[in-house]
Amino acid sequence: MKSGYLVGFDSGTQSVKTIVCDKEGRVVGQAREEHVLHCPRQGWAEQNPEDWWKAFRVSLERALHDAGISSSEVDGIALAHQRSTLAIVDGDCRPLLPAQVWHDSRSTEQVRWINEKFGGDKCMNITGCMPDVTWWAPKIMWVRDHEFDVFKKAYKFLTVHGFFVHRLTGEWKDSRASPSGVLDMATLDYSNTLLDVLGIPREKLCDLVSPGEVIGYVSKDAARETGLPVGLPVAAGAGDQQSGGLGCGVIDSNTAYLNLGTSVVVGTSSRRYIPHRNLIVRAGAIPGTWNPEALLSSGYWMITWLKENFAVREVEAAKKMGIPPEEILDAEAEKLQAGSSGLILQPYWLGVRQPYWDQDARGTIIGWTSSHRMGHLYRAAIEGIAYDIRLNLTGIERILDSSIKQIRIHGGGAKSKFSCQTVADVLNRSVSTISRVEATALGAAALAATAIGLYAKVEDAATNMARIETTFEPIQKNASVYESLYEEVYAKLYETVRPLLRKIAQIDVT
């Protein structure tokens, strides 16, 4: 008799988060273990894949202890992961170089080459994404152009998912929902055209398996290192955002998932593949679906940036009180009127992708007066993120010709009632949080549940395992203010300042 316990884990940019849950999605144990991000040069972001593996083992042990169960009671495991991060390994799955993390931007020249020699729109029609330094394929091209000996020596180019699958099972396999940038989205198989044009050998890539299917079984070596039972089924997982959507119960284009994380991502699930410049389209965690998304790289990283650079007083006060600084900042912001007394922030500190795709992008703050204080700046940052969510959510609806009726929020920002209410007010729609912040790991657990036969289909697992916790309805007085500020100012701001930002990019200010 199976116990029905499932392990889902999310190997993210900052940590590995692991949950233990039952088939109804009830979390009985969870843990998190951080790992290190290195930035050795401007624009570079690197990690040691061995740190991912160590963090997983530690978080798994702690999650099982928190659940009060032994590893022998686990019936299936699957993972979600940071997307577009590149690991390069030898035949023993040992890293040959530090992994290039998704926001590493060293491959600018390779992206320019793709745009000029192959064509950005042509690439987008195949892969679902406009060429960008974020994606996995230009990172491989950079290694080819700058570390050719490593490129030749590499046995496999791996996503984070592919790395974990081999470490757990010994198989060189990956999920179709693990973004690589060389997948033909129409066929959900590698594009031979792109592999040839970009110079990426097919034999250095993993074989592909659909999410929610068994991708392998825990090997003796992995069992010795993790304590998991030999032969435990490992399910093909998905990228963190697709998995997070699944953990929010998003199974069709009537519902959207909104991740208020380090990056902010808004997306939905579609039965049609519709490539478009203003979308990032991923293979869905539900087989036969696609996830059209929009990504704001700076996202709630903006809040970290504000705390570290401007909110010294609030951070110190929170430390003395033993509470997160956001509690103090939220309380200060809530005292202010919607619109931050005319302070408007466009949060492109880490650049902008859709809808502008501008490598010269920078953030903008307008409307300063002598009356503005830290609370206004903090509130303007939350509002600016919400404005950009609205910009991209309405774009998704227009492109898909759909009407999104429900919005499910997860990620670190979902812990803040102020943030959730601001999003509801700016969008002028009701938004809901789910009962678990770690929706990504829950989505992975849903894939594991399907793979071992607890559910017939992935969408059945998602529907039964995700639960709404709190719903926020828009406050109409605030929504009216935001409507005017969005339509009359925010929606026009970037195209207004764009020529000036290009001038800044042409002037040496280093």
C-alpha positions as CSV (number, residue, x, y, z in Angstrom):
1,M,0.0,0.0,0.0
2,K,1.5,3.3,-1.1
3,S,1.6,6.2,1.5
4,G,1.0,8.7,-1.2
5,Y,3.6,11.2,0.0
6,L,5.2,13.3,-2.7
7,V,8.3,15.4,-2.8
8,G,8.4,18.6,-5.0
9,F,11.4,20.8,-5.0
10,D,12.3,24.1,-6.7
11,S,15.9,24.8,-7.4
12,G,15.7,28.6,-7.7
13,T,18.1,31.4,-8.2
14,Q,18.7,32.0,-4.5
15,S,17.8,28.6,-2.9
16,V,16.4,25.2,-3.1
17,K,12.9,24.9,-1.6
18,T,11.5,21.4,-0.9
19,I,8.1,20.3,0.2
20,V,6.5,17.0,1.2
21,C,2.8,16.8,0.6
22,D,0.0,14.3,0.1
23,K,-2.1,13.8,-3.1
24,E,-4.5,16.5,-2.0
25,G,-1.7,19.0,-1.9
26,R,-1.6,19.2,1.9
27,V,2.0,20.2,2.8
28,V,3.2,18.2,5.8
29,G,6.9,19.3,5.7
30,Q,9.0,21.9,4.0
31,A,12.5,23.4,4.1
32,R,14.7,25.8,2.3
33,E,18.5,25.9,1.8
34,E,20.3,28.9,0.2
35,H,23.1,28.7,-2.2
36,V,25.6,31.3,-3.5
37,L,25.5,33.6,-6.5
38,H,28.8,34.9,-7.8
39,C,29.2,38.1,-9.9
40,P,32.9,38.1,-10.9
41,R,32.5,40.8,-13.5
42,Q,29.9,43.4,-14.6
43,G,27.0,41.6,-16.2
44,W,28.2,38.1,-15.2
45,A,26.2,35.9,-12.8
46,E,27.5,32.5,-11.9
47,Q,26.8,29.5,-9.6
48,N,28.4,26.2,-8.9
49,P,26.0,23.4,-9.8
50,E,27.5,21.4,-6.9
51,D,25.9,24.0,-4.6
52,W,22.5,23.2,-6.1
53,W,23.0,19.6,-5.4
54,K,24.2,20.2,-1.8
55,A,21.3,22.6,-1.1
56,F,18.8,20.0,-2.4
57,R,20.2,17.3,-0.2
58,V,20.1,19.5,2.9
59,S,16.6,20.9,2.2
60,L,15.3,17.3,1.4
61,E,16.6,16.0,4.7
62,R,15.1,18.9,6.7
63,A,11.7,18.7,4.8
64,L,11.4,15.0,5.6
65,H,12.3,15.7,9.2
66,D,9.7,18.5,9.3
67,A,7.1,16.1,7.9
68,G,8.0,13.4,10.5
69,I,8.3,10.7,7.8
70,S,11.2,8.6,6.4
71,S,12.3,8.7,2.9
72,S,10.9,5.2,2.3
73,E,7.4,6.7,2.6
74,V,8.0,8.9,-0.5
75,D,6.3,7.6,-3.6
76,G,7.4,10.1,-6.2
77,I,9.6,13.2,-6.7
78,A,9.8,16.0,-9.3
79,L,11.4,19.4,-9.6
80,A,10.9,22.9,-10.8
81,H,13.9,25.0,-11.6
82,Q,15.4,28.4,-12.5
83,R,15.0,28.7,-16.2
84,S,17.7,29.4,-18.9
85,T,20.6,28.8,-16.6
86,L,23.4,26.9,-18.4
87,A,25.5,24.1,-16.8
88,I,28.3,22.5,-18.8
89,V,29.5,19.1,-17.6
90,D,31.7,16.2,-18.4
91,G,30.7,12.5,-18.8
92,D,30.5,12.2,-15.0
93,C,28.2,15.2,-14.7
94,R,31.0,17.3,-13.1
95,P,30.9,21.0,-14.0
96,L,33.6,22.2,-16.4
97,L,32.7,25.9,-15.9
98,P,30.6,27.8,-13.4
99,A,27.0,27.8,-14.5
100,Q,25.8,31.0,-16.3
101,V,22.7,32.0,-14.4
102,W,19.7,33.2,-16.4
103,H,20.3,36.9,-15.8
104,D,24.0,36.7,-16.9
105,S,24.2,39.2,-19.7
106,R,27.7,38.4,-21.2
107,S,26.2,37.0,-24.5
108,T,25.2,40.4,-26.0
109,E,27.3,39.9,-29.1
110,Q,25.8,36.4,-29.7
111,V,22.3,37.8,-29.4
112,R,23.2,40.6,-31.9
113,W,24.5,37.9,-34.3
114,I,21.2,36.0,-34.0
115,N,19.2,39.1,-34.7
116,E,21.3,40.2,-37.7
117,K,22.3,36.9,-39.3
118,F,19.2,34.7,-38.6
119,G,16.5,37.2,-37.7
120,G,14.9,38.0,-34.4
121,D,11.3,37.4,-35.6
122,K,12.3,34.2,-37.4
123,C,13.9,32.9,-34.2
124,M,10.8,34.0,-32.2
125,N,8.5,32.1,-34.5
126,I,10.4,28.9,-33.8
127,T,11.3,29.3,-30.1
128,G,8.5,31.5,-28.8
129,C,11.0,34.1,-27.6
130,M,12.7,37.1,-29.1
131,P,16.5,36.7,-28.9
132,D,17.8,37.9,-25.6
133,V,20.9,37.4,-23.3
134,T,18.6,35.7,-20.8
135,W,18.1,32.6,-22.9
136,W,20.1,29.4,-22.7
137,A,21.2,29.1,-26.4
138,P,23.2,32.4,-26.6
139,K,25.0,31.3,-23.4
140,I,26.2,28.2,-25.2
141,M,27.3,30.3,-28.2
142,W,29.3,32.5,-25.8
143,V,31.2,29.4,-24.5
144,R,31.9,28.4,-28.1
145,D,33.3,31.8,-28.9
146,H,35.3,32.4,-25.7
147,E,36.0,29.0,-24.1
148,F,36.3,26.8,-27.2
149,D,38.3,24.0,-25.4
150,V,35.5,23.7,-22.9
151,F,32.9,23.7,-25.6
152,K,34.7,20.8,-27.4
153,K,35.3,18.9,-24.1
154,A,31.7,19.3,-22.9
155,Y,29.8,16.0,-22.8
156,K,26.4,17.7,-22.2
157,F,25.0,21.2,-22.1
158,L,22.4,21.1,-19.3
159,T,19.5,23.0,-18.0
160,V,19.2,23.0,-14.2
161,H,16.5,20.3,-14.7
162,G,18.8,18.2,-16.8
163,F,21.5,18.4,-14.2
164,F,19.2,17.2,-11.4
165,V,17.8,14.4,-13.5
166,H,21.2,13.0,-14.2
167,R,22.3,13.4,-10.6
168,L,19.2,11.6,-9.4
169,T,18.8,8.9,-12.0
170,G,21.9,8.7,-14.1
171,E,19.8,9.4,-17.2
172,W,20.8,12.1,-19.8
173,K,17.2,13.3,-20.1
174,D,15.3,16.6,-19.8
175,S,11.7,17.8,-19.8
176,R,10.1,19.5,-22.8
177,A,8.9,22.1,-20.3
178,S,12.5,22.9,-19.3
179,P,13.3,26.0,-21.5
180,S,16.4,25.8,-23.7
181,G,15.8,28.3,-26.5
182,V,16.5,25.7,-29.2
183,L,13.1,24.0,-28.9
184,D,10.7,24.2,-31.8
185,M,7.6,25.2,-30.0
186,A,5.2,23.9,-32.7
187,T,6.6,20.4,-32.4
188,L,8.0,20.5,-28.9
189,D,11.3,18.9,-30.1
190,Y,14.7,20.4,-30.8
191,S,14.8,22.6,-33.9
192,N,17.4,21.2,-36.3
193,T,17.4,24.5,-38.1
194,L,18.4,26.4,-35.0
195,L,21.0,23.8,-33.9
196,D,22.7,24.1,-37.3
197,V,22.6,27.9,-37.4
198,L,23.7,28.4,-33.8
199,G,26.4,25.7,-34.0
200,I,25.1,23.6,-31.1
201,P,25.7,19.8,-31.5
202,R,22.6,17.7,-30.9
203,E,24.6,14.9,-29.3
204,K,25.5,17.4,-26.5
205,L,21.9,17.8,-25.6
206,C,19.6,15.6,-23.5
207,D,16.7,13.5,-24.8
208,L,13.3,15.0,-24.1
209,V,10.4,13.7,-22.0
210,S,6.9,15.2,-21.5
211,P,6.2,16.7,-18.0
212,G,4.3,14.5,-15.7
213,E,5.9,11.3,-17.1
214,V,8.5,9.1,-15.4
215,I,11.9,10.3,-16.6
216,G,13.9,7.9,-14.5
217,Y,14.4,6.2,-11.2
218,V,16.6,7.1,-8.2
219,S,20.0,5.4,-8.8
220,K,22.2,3.7,-6.2
221,D,24.6,6.6,-6.2
222,A,21.8,9.2,-5.6
223,A,20.2,7.0,-3.0
224,R,23.5,6.9,-1.1
225,E,23.8,10.7,-1.2
226,T,20.2,11.7,-0.6
227,G,18.7,8.9,1.5
228,L,16.0,8.4,-1.1
229,P,15.1,4.8,-1.9
230,V,16.7,3.2,-4.9
231,G,14.1,2.9,-7.7
232,L,12.0,5.9,-6.6
233,P,10.2,7.3,-9.7
234,V,11.4,10.7,-10.7
235,A,8.9,12.7,-12.8
236,A,9.8,15.1,-15.6
237,G,9.2,18.5,-14.1
238,A,9.1,22.0,-15.6
239,G,10.6,25.5,-15.4
240,D,9.7,27.4,-12.2
241,Q,7.1,29.7,-13.8
242,Q,5.2,26.9,-15.6
243,S,5.3,24.8,-12.4
244,G,4.2,27.8,-10.4
245,G,1.2,28.2,-12.7
246,L,0.4,24.6,-12.2
247,G,0.7,25.0,-8.4
248,C,-1.8,27.9,-8.6
249,G,-4.3,25.6,-10.5
250,V,-4.0,27.5,-13.8
251,I,-5.1,25.0,-16.4
252,D,-6.7,27.3,-19.1
253,S,-6.6,30.8,-20.5
254,N,-9.4,32.0,-18.3
255,T,-7.0,32.1,-15.4
256,A,-3.6,33.7,-15.0
257,Y,-0.7,33.1,-12.6
258,L,1.3,36.0,-11.2
259,N,4.6,35.4,-9.5
260,L,5.6,38.3,-7.3
261,G,9.2,37.0,-7.0
262,T,12.7,38.2,-7.7
263,S,11.4,38.5,-11.2
264,V,7.7,39.2,-11.7
265,V,6.0,36.9,-14.2
266,V,2.5,36.9,-15.4
267,G,1.2,34.1,-17.7
268,T,-1.6,31.7,-18.5
269,S,-2.2,28.4,-20.2
270,S,-3.2,28.0,-23.8
271,R,-4.1,25.0,-26.0
272,R,-2.7,27.0,-29.0
273,Y,0.9,28.0,-29.8
274,I,0.8,31.7,-30.7
275,P,4.2,33.3,-31.2
276,H,4.3,37.0,-30.7
277,R,7.0,39.6,-30.1
278,N,5.3,40.7,-26.9
279,L,5.1,37.3,-25.4
280,I,7.5,34.7,-24.0
281,V,5.9,31.4,-24.9
282,R,7.0,28.2,-23.1
283,A,6.1,24.6,-23.4
284,G,3.4,24.1,-20.8
285,A,3.6,21.9,-17.7
286,I,0.4,20.3,-19.0
287,P,1.3,18.2,-22.1
288,G,-0.1,19.7,-25.3
289,T,-0.3,23.2,-23.8
290,W,1.8,26.4,-24.0
291,N,2.4,29.1,-21.4
292,P,2.4,32.6,-22.9
293,E,4.1,34.9,-20.4
294,A,5.5,38.3,-19.8
295,L,8.6,38.9,-17.6
296,L,9.8,41.9,-15.6
297,S,13.3,41.0,-14.6
298,S,13.7,43.6,-11.8
299,G,10.4,42.5,-10.1
300,Y,10.5,42.3,-6.4
301,W,14.3,42.5,-6.6
302,M,13.4,46.2,-6.6
303,I,12.2,45.9,-3.0
304,T,15.5,44.3,-2.0
305,W,17.4,47.1,-3.8
306,L,15.3,49.8,-2.1
307,K,15.9,48.2,1.3
308,E,19.6,47.9,0.9
309,N,20.2,51.4,-0.5
310,F,17.5,53.7,0.9
311,A,15.6,52.1,3.8
312,V,18.4,51.9,6.3
313,R,16.3,53.4,9.1
314,E,13.4,50.9,8.5
315,V,15.7,48.0,8.2
316,E,17.4,48.8,11.5
317,A,14.1,49.3,13.2
318,A,12.8,46.0,11.9
319,K,16.0,44.2,13.1
320,K,15.4,45.5,16.6
321,M,11.8,44.4,16.5
322,G,12.5,41.0,15.0
323,I,10.3,41.5,12.0
324,P,10.8,41.7,8.2
325,P,11.5,45.3,7.0
326,E,8.6,45.0,4.6
327,E,6.2,45.1,7.5
328,I,7.4,48.5,8.5
329,L,7.6,49.7,4.9
330,D,4.1,48.3,4.1
331,A,2.7,50.1,7.1
332,E,4.2,53.4,6.0
333,A,3.0,53.0,2.5
334,E,-0.5,52.1,3.5
335,K,-0.9,55.5,5.3
336,L,-0.4,57.3,1.9
337,Q,-3.0,57.9,-0.8
338,A,-3.0,55.8,-4.0
339,G,-0.7,57.3,-6.6
340,S,2.1,58.2,-4.1
341,S,1.3,61.9,-4.4
342,G,2.2,61.8,-8.1
343,L,5.4,59.8,-7.9
344,I,5.6,57.4,-10.8
345,L,8.2,54.7,-11.1
346,Q,8.9,52.5,-14.1
347,P,10.8,49.5,-12.8
348,Y,13.3,48.7,-15.6
349,W,16.4,48.7,-13.4
350,L,17.4,45.4,-14.9
351,G,16.3,46.3,-18.4
352,V,13.0,45.5,-20.2
353,R,11.9,42.7,-22.5
354,Q,8.3,42.7,-23.7
355,P,6.8,44.8,-25.0
356,Y,9.9,47.1,-25.8
357,W,12.8,44.7,-26.1
358,D,15.3,47.5,-25.5
359,Q,18.9,46.8,-24.5
360,D,19.4,50.4,-23.5
361,A,16.5,50.4,-21.0
362,R,16.9,52.0,-17.6
363,G,14.5,52.7,-14.8
364,T,12.7,56.0,-14.5
365,I,11.1,57.9,-11.6
366,I,9.2,61.1,-12.3
367,G,7.1,63.5,-10.3
368,W,9.4,64.2,-7.4
369,T,8.5,67.0,-5.0
370,S,9.9,68.1,-1.7
371,S,7.1,66.4,0.2
372,H,8.0,62.9,-0.9
373,R,9.5,60.6,1.7
374,M,10.7,56.9,1.8
375,G,7.2,55.7,2.1
376,H,6.2,57.4,-1.2
377,L,9.2,55.8,-3.0
378,Y,8.4,52.4,-1.6
379,R,4.7,52.7,-2.5
380,A,5.6,54.0,-6.0
381,A,7.8,51.0,-6.5
382,I,5.0,48.6,-5.7
383,E,2.6,50.6,-7.9
384,G,5.1,50.7,-10.7
385,I,5.5,46.9,-10.7
386,A,1.7,46.6,-10.7
387,Y,1.4,49.1,-13.6
388,D,3.8,46.9,-15.6
389,I,1.8,43.8,-14.8
390,R,-1.2,45.5,-16.2
391,L,0.6,46.6,-19.3
392,N,1.6,43.0,-20.0
393,L,-1.6,41.2,-18.8
394,T,-3.7,43.3,-21.2
395,G,-1.2,42.5,-23.9
396,I,-1.6,38.8,-23.3
397,E,-5.4,39.0,-23.4
398,R,-5.3,41.0,-26.7
399,I,-2.9,38.6,-28.4
400,L,-4.8,35.5,-27.2
401,D,-8.2,37.1,-27.8
402,S,-9.1,35.9,-24.3
403,S,-10.6,37.3,-21.2
404,I,-8.8,36.4,-18.0
405,K,-11.3,36.1,-15.2
406,Q,-9.1,34.9,-12.3
407,I,-5.6,35.9,-11.2
408,R,-3.7,33.7,-8.8
409,I,-0.7,35.2,-7.0
410,H,2.3,33.4,-5.5
411,G,5.9,34.2,-4.7
412,G,7.5,36.2,-1.9
413,G,5.4,39.3,-2.7
414,A,2.2,37.3,-2.1
415,K,3.0,37.4,1.6
416,S,2.3,41.2,1.6
417,K,-1.4,42.1,1.9
418,F,-0.4,45.6,0.8
419,S,1.2,44.3,-2.4
420,C,-1.7,42.0,-3.2
421,Q,-4.3,44.8,-2.6
422,T,-2.2,47.3,-4.8
423,V,-2.2,44.7,-7.6
424,A,-6.0,44.3,-7.3
425,D,-6.5,48.1,-7.4
426,V,-4.2,48.8,-10.3
427,L,-5.6,45.9,-12.4
428,N,-9.1,46.7,-11.2
429,R,-9.7,43.0,-10.9
430,S,-10.0,40.6,-8.0
431,V,-6.8,38.6,-7.3
432,S,-6.3,35.6,-5.1
433,T,-3.4,34.1,-3.2
434,I,-3.1,30.3,-2.9
435,S,-2.7,28.5,0.4
436,R,1.0,27.8,-0.2
437,V,3.5,30.4,-1.1
438,E,5.8,27.7,-2.7
439,A,3.5,27.1,-5.6
440,T,6.5,26.1,-7.8
441,A,7.3,23.1,-5.6
442,L,3.6,22.2,-5.3
443,G,3.4,22.2,-9.1
444,A,6.3,19.8,-9.2
445,A,4.6,17.6,-6.7
446,A,1.5,17.6,-9.0
447,L,3.6,16.3,-11.8
448,A,5.0,13.6,-9.6
449,A,1.5,12.6,-8.5
450,T,0.5,12.3,-12.2
451,A,3.6,10.3,-13.1
452,I,3.0,7.6,-10.4
453,G,-0.7,7.3,-11.3
454,L,-2.4,9.2,-8.5
455,Y,-4.1,11.3,-11.1
456,A,-5.0,10.4,-14.7
457,K,-4.0,13.9,-16.0
458,V,-1.8,16.7,-14.9
459,E,-4.7,19.2,-14.9
460,D,-6.6,16.9,-12.6
461,A,-3.7,16.9,-10.2
462,A,-3.4,20.7,-10.4
463,T,-7.1,21.3,-9.8
464,N,-7.2,19.0,-6.8
465,M,-3.9,20.1,-5.2
466,A,-4.2,23.9,-5.5
467,R,-6.4,25.9,-3.1
468,I,-7.3,29.6,-2.9
469,E,-6.4,31.2,0.4
470,T,-7.4,34.9,0.3
471,T,-9.2,37.0,-2.4
472,F,-8.5,40.8,-2.7
473,E,-11.2,42.9,-4.4
474,P,-10.3,46.2,-5.9
475,I,-11.0,49.3,-3.8
476,Q,-12.8,51.5,-6.4
477,K,-11.5,54.8,-5.0
478,N,-8.0,53.6,-5.6
479,A,-8.8,51.9,-8.8
480,S,-10.1,55.2,-10.3
481,V,-6.8,57.0,-9.4
482,Y,-4.7,54.2,-10.9
483,E,-6.8,54.1,-14.1
484,S,-6.0,57.8,-14.8
485,L,-2.3,57.5,-13.9
486,Y,-1.9,54.3,-15.9
487,E,-3.6,55.5,-19.1
488,E,-2.4,59.1,-19.0
489,V,1.2,58.6,-17.7
490,Y,2.5,55.1,-17.3
491,A,1.4,53.7,-20.6
492,K,3.1,56.6,-22.4
493,L,6.2,57.0,-20.2
494,Y,8.7,54.6,-21.8
495,E,8.3,55.7,-25.4
496,T,8.6,59.3,-24.1
497,V,12.0,58.7,-22.4
498,R,13.3,56.1,-24.7
499,P,15.3,58.5,-27.0
500,L,16.9,60.1,-23.9
501,L,17.9,56.6,-22.6
502,R,19.6,55.9,-25.9
503,K,21.5,59.1,-25.6
504,I,22.7,58.0,-22.1
505,A,23.8,54.7,-23.6
506,Q,26.0,56.5,-26.2
507,I,27.8,58.6,-23.6
508,D,30.6,57.1,-21.6
509,V,29.5,57.4,-18.0
510,T,31.5,54.5,-16.5
